[in-house]
Amino acid sequence: MTNCRLRGKERRYLRGLGNALGPTVYLGKEGLSVAVIRLLNEA
């Protein structure tokens, strides 16, 4: 893998794309459980 640094404009663009996405999995205080892993594998 090549190490490259993003310019400010590139970083802002990618951050903007990410802001439009909603989270698909929420993890609480207990973290990742067997039930969550099972649901993710079924999805």
mmCIF file of the N, C-alpha and C atoms, coordinates in Angstrom:
data_MODEL
# 
_entry.id   MODEL 
# 
loop_
_atom_site.group_PDB 
_atom_site.id 
_atom_site.type_symbol 
_atom_site.label_atom_id 
_atom_site.label_alt_id 
_atom_site.label_comp_id 
_atom_site.label_asym_id 
_atom_site.label_entity_id 
_atom_site.label_seq_id 
_atom_site.pdbx_PDB_ins_code 
_atom_site.Cartn_x 
_atom_site.Cartn_y 
_atom_site.Cartn_z 
_atom_site.occupancy 
_atom_site.B_iso_or_equiv 
_atom_site.pdbx_formal_charge 
_atom_site.auth_seq_id 
_atom_site.auth_comp_id 
_atom_site.auth_asym_id 
_atom_site.auth_atom_id 
_atom_site.pdbx_PDB_model_num 
ATOM 1   N N  . MET A 1 1  ? 0.842   -1.170  0.000  1.00 0.00 ? 1  MET A N  1 
ATOM 2   C CA . MET A 1 1  ? 0.000   0.000   0.000  1.00 0.00 ? 1  MET A CA 1 
ATOM 3   C C  . MET A 1 1  ? 0.889   1.235   0.000  1.00 0.00 ? 1  MET A C  1 
ATOM 4   N N  . THR A 1 2  ? 0.504   2.213   -0.763 1.00 0.00 ? 2  THR A N  1 
ATOM 5   C CA . THR A 1 2  ? 1.266   3.447   -0.864 1.00 0.00 ? 2  THR A CA 1 
ATOM 6   C C  . THR A 1 2  ? 0.737   4.459   0.142  1.00 0.00 ? 2  THR A C  1 
ATOM 7   N N  . ASN A 1 3  ? 1.636   5.100   0.850  1.00 0.00 ? 3  ASN A N  1 
ATOM 8   C CA . ASN A 1 3  ? 1.238   6.164   1.766  1.00 0.00 ? 3  ASN A CA 1 
ATOM 9   C C  . ASN A 1 3  ? 1.113   7.457   0.982  1.00 0.00 ? 3  ASN A C  1 
ATOM 10  N N  . CYS A 1 4  ? -0.047  8.080   1.077  1.00 0.00 ? 4  CYS A N  1 
ATOM 11  C CA . CYS A 1 4  ? -0.223  9.384   0.448  1.00 0.00 ? 4  CYS A CA 1 
ATOM 12  C C  . CYS A 1 4  ? -1.104  10.228  1.357  1.00 0.00 ? 4  CYS A C  1 
ATOM 13  N N  . ARG A 1 5  ? -0.849  11.503  1.330  1.00 0.00 ? 5  ARG A N  1 
ATOM 14  C CA . ARG A 1 5  ? -1.621  12.406  2.166  1.00 0.00 ? 5  ARG A CA 1 
ATOM 15  C C  . ARG A 1 5  ? -2.673  13.092  1.310  1.00 0.00 ? 5  ARG A C  1 
ATOM 16  N N  . LEU A 1 6  ? -3.860  13.224  1.882  1.00 0.00 ? 6  LEU A N  1 
ATOM 17  C CA . LEU A 1 6  ? -4.935  13.910  1.185  1.00 0.00 ? 6  LEU A CA 1 
ATOM 18  C C  . LEU A 1 6  ? -4.796  15.410  1.378  1.00 0.00 ? 6  LEU A C  1 
ATOM 19  N N  . ARG A 1 7  ? -5.129  16.136  0.352  1.00 0.00 ? 7  ARG A N  1 
ATOM 20  C CA . ARG A 1 7  ? -5.167  17.591  0.460  1.00 0.00 ? 7  ARG A CA 1 
ATOM 21  C C  . ARG A 1 7  ? -6.443  17.977  1.198  1.00 0.00 ? 7  ARG A C  1 
ATOM 22  N N  . GLY A 1 8  ? -6.487  19.194  1.670  1.00 0.00 ? 8  GLY A N  1 
ATOM 23  C CA . GLY A 1 8  ? -7.643  19.674  2.426  1.00 0.00 ? 8  GLY A CA 1 
ATOM 24  C C  . GLY A 1 8  ? -8.947  19.548  1.666  1.00 0.00 ? 8  GLY A C  1 
ATOM 25  N N  . LYS A 1 9  ? -8.930  19.909  0.378  1.00 0.00 ? 9  LYS A N  1 
ATOM 26  C CA . LYS A 1 9  ? -10.146 19.836  -0.431 1.00 0.00 ? 9  LYS A CA 1 
ATOM 27  C C  . LYS A 1 9  ? -10.603 18.396  -0.599 1.00 0.00 ? 9  LYS A C  1 
ATOM 28  N N  . GLU A 1 10 ? -9.661  17.488  -0.778 1.00 0.00 ? 10 GLU A N  1 
ATOM 29  C CA . GLU A 1 10 ? -10.001 16.072  -0.932 1.00 0.00 ? 10 GLU A CA 1 
ATOM 30  C C  . GLU A 1 10 ? -10.608 15.523  0.360  1.00 0.00 ? 10 GLU A C  1 
ATOM 31  N N  . ARG A 1 11 ? -10.007 15.896  1.476  1.00 0.00 ? 11 ARG A N  1 
ATOM 32  C CA . ARG A 1 11 ? -10.491 15.436  2.775  1.00 0.00 ? 11 ARG A CA 1 
ATOM 33  C C  . ARG A 1 11 ? -11.903 15.964  3.048  1.00 0.00 ? 11 ARG A C  1 
ATOM 34  N N  . ARG A 1 12 ? -12.143 17.244  2.738  1.00 0.00 ? 12 ARG A N  1 
ATOM 35  C CA . ARG A 1 12 ? -13.472 17.830  2.931  1.00 0.00 ? 12 ARG A CA 1 
ATOM 36  C C  . ARG A 1 12 ? -14.501 17.148  2.048  1.00 0.00 ? 12 ARG A C  1 
ATOM 37  N N  . TYR A 1 13 ? -14.127 16.842  0.816  1.00 0.00 ? 13 TYR A N  1 
ATOM 38  C CA . TYR A 1 13 ? -15.038 16.167  -0.104 1.00 0.00 ? 13 TYR A CA 1 
ATOM 39  C C  . TYR A 1 13 ? -15.434 14.796  0.444  1.00 0.00 ? 13 TYR A C  1 
ATOM 40  N N  . LEU A 1 14 ? -14.448 14.015  0.879  1.00 0.00 ? 14 LEU A N  1 
ATOM 41  C CA . LEU A 1 14 ? -14.730 12.680  1.402  1.00 0.00 ? 14 LEU A CA 1 
ATOM 42  C C  . LEU A 1 14 ? -15.532 12.746  2.698  1.00 0.00 ? 14 LEU A C  1 
ATOM 43  N N  . ARG A 1 15 ? -15.228 13.713  3.546  1.00 0.00 ? 15 ARG A N  1 
ATOM 44  C CA . ARG A 1 15 ? -15.988 13.878  4.785  1.00 0.00 ? 15 ARG A CA 1 
ATOM 45  C C  . ARG A 1 15 ? -17.439 14.212  4.465  1.00 0.00 ? 15 ARG A C  1 
ATOM 46  N N  . GLY A 1 16 ? -17.656 15.045  3.451  1.00 0.00 ? 16 GLY A N  1 
ATOM 47  C CA . GLY A 1 16 ? -19.014 15.385  3.037  1.00 0.00 ? 16 GLY A CA 1 
ATOM 48  C C  . GLY A 1 16 ? -19.783 14.176  2.549  1.00 0.00 ? 16 GLY A C  1 
ATOM 49  N N  . LEU A 1 17 ? -19.111 13.298  1.823  1.00 0.00 ? 17 LEU A N  1 
ATOM 50  C CA . LEU A 1 17 ? -19.772 12.072  1.374  1.00 0.00 ? 17 LEU A CA 1 
ATOM 51  C C  . LEU A 1 17 ? -20.163 11.206  2.567  1.00 0.00 ? 17 LEU A C  1 
ATOM 52  N N  . GLY A 1 18 ? -19.298 11.131  3.545  1.00 0.00 ? 18 GLY A N  1 
ATOM 53  C CA . GLY A 1 18 ? -19.569 10.312  4.722  1.00 0.00 ? 18 GLY A CA 1 
ATOM 54  C C  . GLY A 1 18 ? -20.689 10.869  5.583  1.00 0.00 ? 18 GLY A C  1 
ATOM 55  N N  . ASN A 1 19 ? -20.832 12.187  5.618  1.00 0.00 ? 19 ASN A N  1 
ATOM 56  C CA . ASN A 1 19 ? -21.885 12.787  6.434  1.00 0.00 ? 19 ASN A CA 1 
ATOM 57  C C  . ASN A 1 19 ? -23.269 12.427  5.933  1.00 0.00 ? 19 ASN A C  1 
ATOM 58  N N  . ALA A 1 20 ? -23.405 12.140  4.649  1.00 0.00 ? 20 ALA A N  1 
ATOM 59  C CA . ALA A 1 20 ? -24.710 11.799  4.088  1.00 0.00 ? 20 ALA A CA 1 
ATOM 60  C C  . ALA A 1 20 ? -25.109 10.361  4.408  1.00 0.00 ? 20 ALA A C  1 
ATOM 61  N N  . LEU A 1 21 ? -24.166 9.542   4.852  1.00 0.00 ? 21 LEU A N  1 
ATOM 62  C CA . LEU A 1 21 ? -24.448 8.146   5.153  1.00 0.00 ? 21 LEU A CA 1 
ATOM 63  C C  . LEU A 1 21 ? -24.925 7.998   6.584  1.00 0.00 ? 21 LEU A C  1 
ATOM 64  N N  . GLY A 1 22 ? -25.930 7.167   6.762  1.00 0.00 ? 22 GLY A N  1 
ATOM 65  C CA . GLY A 1 22 ? -26.397 6.864   8.112  1.00 0.00 ? 22 GLY A CA 1 
ATOM 66  C C  . GLY A 1 22 ? -25.682 5.637   8.642  1.00 0.00 ? 22 GLY A C  1 
ATOM 67  N N  . PRO A 1 23 ? -25.553 5.539   9.944  1.00 0.00 ? 23 PRO A N  1 
ATOM 68  C CA . PRO A 1 23 ? -24.910 4.356   10.512 1.00 0.00 ? 23 PRO A CA 1 
ATOM 69  C C  . PRO A 1 23 ? -25.777 3.131   10.283 1.00 0.00 ? 23 PRO A C  1 
ATOM 70  N N  . THR A 1 24 ? -25.153 2.015   10.087 1.00 0.00 ? 24 THR A N  1 
ATOM 71  C CA . THR A 1 24 ? -25.911 0.789   9.868  1.00 0.00 ? 24 THR A CA 1 
ATOM 72  C C  . THR A 1 24 ? -25.951 -0.075  11.116 1.00 0.00 ? 24 THR A C  1 
ATOM 73  N N  . VAL A 1 25 ? -25.009 0.107   12.022 1.00 0.00 ? 25 VAL A N  1 
ATOM 74  C CA . VAL A 1 25 ? -24.968 -0.673  13.260 1.00 0.00 ? 25 VAL A CA 1 
ATOM 75  C C  . VAL A 1 25 ? -24.592 0.262   14.400 1.00 0.00 ? 25 VAL A C  1 
ATOM 76  N N  . TYR A 1 26 ? -25.364 0.217   15.462 1.00 0.00 ? 26 TYR A N  1 
ATOM 77  C CA . TYR A 1 26 ? -25.038 0.965   16.673 1.00 0.00 ? 26 TYR A CA 1 
ATOM 78  C C  . TYR A 1 26 ? -24.525 -0.016  17.714 1.00 0.00 ? 26 TYR A C  1 
ATOM 79  N N  . LEU A 1 27 ? -23.420 0.316   18.348 1.00 0.00 ? 27 LEU A N  1 
ATOM 80  C CA . LEU A 1 27 ? -22.887 -0.499  19.433 1.00 0.00 ? 27 LEU A CA 1 
ATOM 81  C C  . LEU A 1 27 ? -22.994 0.294   20.724 1.00 0.00 ? 27 LEU A C  1 
ATOM 82  N N  . GLY A 1 28 ? -23.546 -0.330  21.737 1.00 0.00 ? 28 GLY A N  1 
ATOM 83  C CA . GLY A 1 28 ? -23.720 0.333   23.021 1.00 0.00 ? 28 GLY A CA 1 
ATOM 84  C C  . GLY A 1 28 ? -22.522 0.151   23.928 1.00 0.00 ? 28 GLY A C  1 
ATOM 85  N N  . LYS A 1 29 ? -22.754 0.382   25.206 1.00 0.00 ? 29 LYS A N  1 
ATOM 86  C CA . LYS A 1 29 ? -21.679 0.286   26.201 1.00 0.00 ? 29 LYS A CA 1 
ATOM 87  C C  . LYS A 1 29 ? -21.084 -1.109  26.271 1.00 0.00 ? 29 LYS A C  1 
ATOM 88  N N  . GLU A 1 30 ? -21.913 -2.109  26.044 1.00 0.00 ? 30 GLU A N  1 
ATOM 89  C CA . GLU A 1 30 ? -21.462 -3.497  26.166 1.00 0.00 ? 30 GLU A CA 1 
ATOM 90  C C  . GLU A 1 30 ? -20.620 -3.938  24.975 1.00 0.00 ? 30 GLU A C  1 
ATOM 91  N N  . GLY A 1 31 ? -20.620 -3.151  23.909 1.00 0.00 ? 31 GLY A N  1 
ATOM 92  C CA . GLY A 1 31 ? -19.803 -3.478  22.740 1.00 0.00 ? 31 GLY A CA 1 
ATOM 93  C C  . GLY A 1 31 ? -20.448 -4.525  21.854 1.00 0.00 ? 31 GLY A C  1 
ATOM 94  N N  . LEU A 1 32 ? -19.628 -5.254  21.162 1.00 0.00 ? 32 LEU A N  1 
ATOM 95  C CA . LEU A 1 32 ? -20.073 -6.241  20.188 1.00 0.00 ? 32 LEU A CA 1 
ATOM 96  C C  . LEU A 1 32 ? -20.471 -7.522  20.904 1.00 0.00 ? 32 LEU A C  1 
ATOM 97  N N  . SER A 1 33 ? -21.708 -7.977  20.656 1.00 0.00 ? 33 SER A N  1 
ATOM 98  C CA . SER A 1 33 ? -22.178 -9.204  21.294 1.00 0.00 ? 33 SER A CA 1 
ATOM 99  C C  . SER A 1 33 ? -22.341 -10.297 20.247 1.00 0.00 ? 33 SER A C  1 
ATOM 100 N N  . VAL A 1 34 ? -22.544 -11.505 20.714 1.00 0.00 ? 34 VAL A N  1 
ATOM 101 C CA . VAL A 1 34 ? -22.754 -12.637 19.812 1.00 0.00 ? 34 VAL A CA 1 
ATOM 102 C C  . VAL A 1 34 ? -23.998 -12.401 18.966 1.00 0.00 ? 34 VAL A C  1 
ATOM 103 N N  . ALA A 1 35 ? -25.041 -11.823 19.557 1.00 0.00 ? 35 ALA A N  1 
ATOM 104 C CA . ALA A 1 35 ? -26.279 -11.559 18.826 1.00 0.00 ? 35 ALA A CA 1 
ATOM 105 C C  . ALA A 1 35 ? -26.046 -10.572 17.682 1.00 0.00 ? 35 ALA A C  1 
ATOM 106 N N  . VAL A 1 36 ? -25.264 -9.541  17.926 1.00 0.00 ? 36 VAL A N  1 
ATOM 107 C CA . VAL A 1 36 ? -24.974 -8.552  16.876 1.00 0.00 ? 36 VAL A CA 1 
ATOM 108 C C  . VAL A 1 36 ? -24.175 -9.202  15.759 1.00 0.00 ? 36 VAL A C  1 
ATOM 109 N N  . ILE A 1 37 ? -23.196 -10.000 16.102 1.00 0.00 ? 37 ILE A N  1 
ATOM 110 C CA . ILE A 1 37 ? -22.394 -10.695 15.086 1.00 0.00 ? 37 ILE A CA 1 
ATOM 111 C C  . ILE A 1 37 ? -23.281 -11.604 14.252 1.00 0.00 ? 37 ILE A C  1 
ATOM 112 N N  . ARG A 1 38 ? -24.190 -12.316 14.905 1.00 0.00 ? 38 ARG A N  1 
ATOM 113 C CA . ARG A 1 38 ? -25.100 -13.210 14.186 1.00 0.00 ? 38 ARG A CA 1 
ATOM 114 C C  . ARG A 1 38 ? -25.972 -12.420 13.208 1.00 0.00 ? 38 ARG A C  1 
ATOM 115 N N  . LEU A 1 39 ? -26.518 -11.300 13.658 1.00 0.00 ? 39 LEU A N  1 
ATOM 116 C CA . LEU A 1 39 ? -27.354 -10.476 12.781 1.00 0.00 ? 39 LEU A CA 1 
ATOM 117 C C  . LEU A 1 39 ? -26.564 -9.923  11.598 1.00 0.00 ? 39 LEU A C  1 
ATOM 118 N N  . LEU A 1 40 ? -25.323 -9.515  11.842 1.00 0.00 ? 40 LEU A N  1 
ATOM 119 C CA . LEU A 1 40 ? -24.495 -9.003  10.750 1.00 0.00 ? 40 LEU A CA 1 
ATOM 120 C C  . LEU A 1 40 ? -24.187 -10.093 9.734  1.00 0.00 ? 40 LEU A C  1 
ATOM 121 N N  . ASN A 1 41 ? -23.945 -11.295 10.203 1.00 0.00 ? 41 ASN A N  1 
ATOM 122 C CA . ASN A 1 41 ? -23.668 -12.405 9.287  1.00 0.00 ? 41 ASN A CA 1 
ATOM 123 C C  . ASN A 1 41 ? -24.889 -12.775 8.464  1.00 0.00 ? 41 ASN A C  1 
ATOM 124 N N  . GLU A 1 42 ? -26.088 -12.601 9.031  1.00 0.00 ? 42 GLU A N  1 
ATOM 125 C CA . GLU A 1 42 ? -27.323 -12.917 8.311  1.00 0.00 ? 42 GLU A CA 1 
ATOM 126 C C  . GLU A 1 42 ? -27.693 -11.837 7.306  1.00 0.00 ? 42 GLU A C  1 
ATOM 127 N N  . ALA A 1 43 ? -27.205 -10.632 7.500  1.00 0.00 ? 43 ALA A N  1 
ATOM 128 C CA . ALA A 1 43 ? -27.577 -9.509  6.623  1.00 0.00 ? 43 ALA A CA 1 
ATOM 129 C C  . ALA A 1 43 ? -26.927 -9.624  5.264  1.00 0.00 ? 43 ALA A C  1 
# 
